[in-house]
Amino acid sequence: MSIHETGQGPDMPSEDARFRLLVNSITDYAIYMLDRDGVITTWNRGAERIKGYTADEIVGRHFSTFYTEEDRAAGLPERALANAAREGRFEAEGWRLRKDGSRFWTNVVIDAIRDAEGQVIGFAKITRDLTERKKAQMALAASEEQFRRLVLNVTDYAIFMLDANGIVSSWNLGAERIKGYAAEEIIGQHFSQFYPEAERARGTPEAGLETARREGHFQAEGWRVRRDGSQFWASVVIDAIHDEAGAVIGFAKITRDVTERMEQQKRLDQAREELFQAQKLEAIGQLTGGVAHDFNNLLMVVLGSLETLGRRLTLDEREARLLDNALQAAQRGAQLTQRMLAFARKQELEQKEVDLPELVRGMSGLLGRTLGPSIQIETRFPLALPHAWADANQIDSALLNLAVNARDAMPEGGTLVIAAHAAEIGQGDPQLAPGRYVVLAVDDSGEGMDAATLARATDPFFTTKGVGKGTGLGLSMVQGIAEQSGGRLRIESQKGQGTRVEIWLRAVAEKAEDVAAPAPLPAAGESGPMRRLKVLAVDDDALVLLNTVMMLEELGHAVVEAHSGQKALEALAAATDFDLVITDQAMPRMTGMALAEEIAARWPGLPVILASGYAEIEEARALKLPRLAKPFGQAELARMLRRVCEGAGLVHPA
């Protein structure tokens, strides 16, 4: 029956009636009575709202009606009453059924009701609907499970838990992949075993935990150790985990293998450094080339004037020796400018097929005399080696420079090994174009270079030799020759372990067609006398022009001077009887090659000789111009004139 009884009078209900009225008014809890067998005897509004039954529908029925079929089959209602009767109270949570058959999650309390003698005469049952809380718990559990599975299955990051002492307590697939340990191998171990021995000795693992404990977060990068002992560069984050009271109960640790990123950064830094070095060398090369060009012009004047004085003056032995000393000093200056031009990659190269083993054999006597008896020379060449595409004279000079450097690095004697081998370069090499190369290597057993010296070895004017014992242009000259030939120079050295220098040269894949090389220059005065020529001499440097005119006039030729390309064109337009033009290359507004092109267009057949200390090879070859390298003397000038005039039919006297 429903709880709807009145009290002692129409205006004042009894205490029992007031209690019944209170219970009946509660709607958030189902509060009802059971007899000792579990049959429902009372029913409040909360019970009606939660379970869906009215009092008339449910009073008199057994309370097991609210249990699921599985729970009834398991005898759960009877056990609940038995526990309440035995212990006085029973509490549990579980699924229950509403009248419409839907389930809801409940918190159930059953209290035994006893008479004055202590016998159980019934039960008070309170049921609360906790379905929303249960759903929230289930959603949270599902979310936590999903997150757990997510963490466990992440493979790019090692995500694991540590207890408050740094002991590993969880392990995901990423940790297994990155560190190499299976979960059963590492859980329970201290995380410091991932650190290198030196880091453990410094207390780095403990310092990281202490920072995370104090500040809540720790982040760093460093070397870590895998199970197999190999090391990787790791990015590490450690976060402290606190309980509700704020105490640290553990740590969450995330590790990422960033070795590839570090290697990429190193490659980027190296590329930037190489670019900086290339730009620096390019700037120095531009400066060096310009200085060498101007110095060549000055040396031309000095050499030409000294040679002329030597021919015109009658000198005693002492005076002749002084003049010869001056000539030798000027010639040494000319050799220095050639090295500077080689470094600046503006040297004139006569490239052709070169048999490197044959070239080295041809130099064996010179190398033996240069290096002395304390240096043992060994050569190592394969039976089949492609020919290199290079200037044989420049390779001679480069090899001699390397041999002298090796000798100076072995003051107590040692072994010099000259070897060669073929190599193939594929796509992607930042220093060499793809293709086949021949590598000429020079190894010594000398004192070697430290890293700082090696880094500056090819810098122009850098030398470790004493004052007056080296120009500092040897290796930079070799580098210039190699790079101008389409290859490069590579140096390997360690202090106390000797030095290896490699010159990489392009290989000749097949028998190359003979390059049209200039015919050998005849000696001055051979093949009979030449007829007197009318020569137009062009140079923007007045001293050089004066020297050239002087040499031409001494050879018996008539000379007209022009200080620029435009003046030369004007002179040619004013007179048509010129036999030949000799012009400087590096002139403002109109270069020598530009002048030659204009002459070829307006006065075809008029020979032009290009005089220069630079190596404008491709352009000069395209115009098929004879080249006269500065600084030149009267003998070189005479031979060049004869060669050009023989080709133009101007040799015999008019």
HELIX and SHEET records of a PDB file:
HELIX    1   1 GLU A   15  SER A   25  1                                  11    
HELIX    2   2 ARG A   45  LYS A   51  1                                   7    
HELIX    3   3 ALA A   55  ILE A   58  1                                   4    
HELIX    4   4 PHE A   63  PHE A   66  5                                   4    
HELIX    5   5 GLU A   69  ALA A   73  1                                   5    
HELIX    6   6 LEU A   76  GLU A   87  1                                  12    
HELIX    7   7 THR A  131  ASN A  153  1                                  23    
HELIX    8   8 LEU A  173  LYS A  179  1                                   7    
HELIX    9   9 ALA A  183  ILE A  186  1                                   4    
HELIX   10  10 PHE A  191  PHE A  194  5                                   4    
HELIX   11  11 GLU A  197  ALA A  201  1                                   5    
HELIX   12  12 THR A  204  GLU A  215  1                                  12    
HELIX   13  13 THR A  259  ARG A  312  1                                  54    
HELIX   14  14 GLU A  317  PHE A  343  1                                  27    
HELIX   15  15 LEU A  356  LEU A  371  1                                  16    
HELIX   16  16 ALA A  392  ASP A  408  1                                  17    
HELIX   17  17 ALA A  451  ALA A  455  1                                   5    
HELIX   18  18 GLY A  474  GLN A  484  1                                  11    
HELIX   19  19 ALA A  542  GLU A  554  1                                  13    
HELIX   20  20 GLY A  565  ALA A  574  1                                  10    
HELIX   21  21 GLY A  592  ARG A  602  1                                  11    
HELIX   22  22 ILE A  617  LEU A  623  1                                   7    
HELIX   23  23 GLN A  634  ALA A  648  1                                  15    
SHEET    1   A 4 TYR A  29  ASP A  35  0                                        
SHEET    2   A 4 VAL A 120  ASP A 129 -1                                        
SHEET    3   A 4 ARG A 103  ARG A 114 -1                                        
SHEET    4   A 4 ARG A  89  LEU A  97 -1                                        
SHEET    1   B 4 ALA A 158  ASP A 163  0                                        
SHEET    2   B 4 VAL A 248  ASP A 257 -1                                        
SHEET    3   B 4 GLN A 231  HIS A 242 -1                                        
SHEET    4   B 4 HIS A 217  VAL A 225 -1                                        
SHEET    1   C 2 LYS A 352  VAL A 354  0                                        
SHEET    2   C 2 ALA A 388  ALA A 390 -1                                        
SHEET    1   D 5 ILE A 375  ARG A 380  0                                        
SHEET    2   D 5 GLY A 414  ILE A 425  1                                        
SHEET    3   D 5 GLY A 435  ASP A 444 -1                                        
SHEET    4   D 5 THR A 499  ARG A 506 -1                                        
SHEET    5   D 5 ARG A 488  SER A 493 -1                                        
SHEET    1   E 5 ALA A 558  ALA A 562  0                                        
SHEET    2   E 5 LYS A 534  VAL A 538  1                                        
SHEET    3   E 5 LEU A 580  ASP A 584  1                                        
SHEET    4   E 5 VAL A 608  SER A 612  1                                        
SHEET    5   E 5 ARG A 627  ALA A 629  1                                        
END                                                                             
